[in-house]
Amino acid sequence: MHRTGTGPSRLQAVLRFGTTERVLDLGGVSGAWRRSVFPLGEHAGATLTEISLRVLPGVAITAFIGRIGVTNPVMTPPAAPSGLQVEQVSRTGATTASARLTWTRSPGAIRQYRVYKWTGSERIFLGGTANDAYFVPAIPLGSGETAQIEVEAVSEAFDVSPPARTSVTGTP
């Protein structure tokens, strides 16, 4: 799990198997947390001796590393929560609204659910919970505007489900 500032990333993960080095590009334009997964089957039987991070030279970079892990077998993402609904919407200001969301839990061991507003070009993190309901106190939302809301399940191994989606319309 990693997050870099906006713009192209120059962050790499470097794995060493004895004297063999494998460089994994964590690039892409980011700004949001993302999970990078790389199959290592070609190194079966070899001993992983080192994991490091490399920042390529150039302009300044900001990077946050949330978790590094090696798993066998490859993890499978949990199922998306189902039945996502908006139970209540209230205007809290000229440009914000609050909402109570509920859903049916994903099967299996789930660590948390993350709630986002989708703007069409970026996801804005609104909060997280271990429960099957969440009160969002401040959704950026003008009067009459509709916001797309996404809820994703996160497994104990931090694998992320596809999002469940619904919409919230700001009341006048």
Secondary structure, 3 states (H helix, E strand, C coil): CEEECCCECCEEEEEEECCEEEEEECCCECCCCECCCCCCHHHCCCCEEEEEEEECCCCCCCEEECCCCCCCCCCCCCCCCEEEEEEEEEEEECCEEEEEEEEECCCCCEEEEEEEEECCCCEEEEEEECCCEEEEEEEECCCCCEEEEEEEEEECCCCECCCEEEEEECCC
